[in-house]
Amino acid sequence: MYKPSCHRMTGLFGVCLFQGLENVRYSRNLMQLCKQAQPRWGTFQHFTFLKRLYVTKMSNGLCQHAKPKQEPLGSPLLERPHLAQEQTVIHHVQQIPAISQDPSTVTFSSEEKKEENISTVVSEITHESGEVKQWKEIRVHLEDLPGIYARLSKIKLTALVVTTAAAGYIMAPVPFDLSVFLLTSVGTGLASCAANSINQYFEVPFDSNMNRTKKRPLVRGQLSPLHAVTFAGACTVPGIALLTFGVNPLTGALGAFNIFLYTCCYTPLKRLSIANTWVGALVGAIPPVMGWTAATGSLGAGALLMGAILYSWQFPHFNALSWNLREDYSRGGYRMMSVTHPALCKKVALRHSLALIGLSALAPALDVTTWTFPLISLPINLYISYLSFQFYRDSDRKSARKLFFCSLWHLPMLLLLMLTCKKACTSKEDTLVTSS
């Protein structure tokens, strides 16, 4: 009874399914035709309901155009023209902030102009500084020459050298002779001026790289190299002649040897080895020996003691100075202990500060001073040793600066205390007999 109706329903369902599959196949074929069609042909995009559906689907993407657009999951309606239209809309949305004048944008443009102006000024300054760095002679007036010669000869260092030579002369156990004292002071000063001038002549290309020495006369072109060498020769010849013929040949030989040691040994060693510090300390130790030999005519135990005190004093003085000039020395290419061996720099400064206490105690044993000198010099020797220990422990600029400024007044104070505790004078003949 129900069999015919079941067959009818099965046949009807099959017909409907077949028609549905046909429709799907036709729609797919039509879509493929639309994809291959030219833009001037009619496509599904011209239908209003499809446009609304496309805009609705892509509205989120348009609102979030800053984020990367996600690819649609197999939607058959995203055609190539739609992608081109979407890109144009996104580009249009990105150009909207550029149309509206935002205050931050205006401020940024003004800052850009300021930076541009600043960079222009800096480039001009750099160009001008580059012109200044080029070596050229500057016209100098005659009244400016004494100041230039004073800087060329390092007048402050020369004054210290003359002071130590004078202290060596005064500490000698002989009667004071004013004429010999003046000849010794002038000759030692001229020898120091000559050595310093030759030193600057050799170091012109390196001094120009250091902030500490870039204003020296030869670097700035205030003097020509020939002028500087002529000035050094004009100081060397009369200086050595005064020491040799006006004082004694031994003092003249020590002066000539010191010029050679400073210009031909210490100056080139500054760029080769840290041994330059010890050689430089030896150069600074010779002037008090020259003063002693100028007074006595011979090398005695007192002369060696004065030289040893000056030798040890220079290490805390120079090591503390060079510690705060490490960047300058490395820029100039100098091999200083503070640059290449900082730990050794601190150890040597502390070691020689303590040595000053022992050398002061040795002075009365060599009949140079009375036994009062080790006692009254102990406080200042302990103080510089304490500052050297702080420099060794802290290794900073503050402790180095304190040690350096302490060394500036420590040496004059020590020499003054030595002078007040000097032993009684003897005649020069007796001194020569004793030394022989």
Buried (B, 14 or more C-beta within 10 A) or exposed (E): EEEEEEEEEEEEEEEEEEEEEEEEEEEEEEBEEBEEEEEEEEBBBEEEEBBEEBEEBBEEBEEEBEEEBEEEEEEEBBBEEBEEBBEEBBEEEEEEEEEEEEEEEEEEEEEEEEEEEEEEEEEEEEEEEEEEEEBEEEEBEEEEBEEBBBBBBBBEBBEBBBBBBBBBBBBBBBEEBEEBBEBBBBBBBBBBBBBBBBBBBBBBEBBBBBEEBBEBBBBBBBBEEEBBBEBBEBBBEBBBEBBBEBBBEBBBBBBBEBBEBBBEBBBEBBEEEBBBBBBBBBBBBBBBBBBBBBBBBBBBBBBBBBBBBBBBBBBBBBBBBBBBBBEBBBBBEBBBBBBBBBEBBBBBBBBBBBBBBEBBBBBBEEBBBBEEBBBBBEEBBBEBBEBBBBBBEEBEEEBBBBBBEBBEEBBEEBBEBBEEBBBEEBEBEEBBEEEE
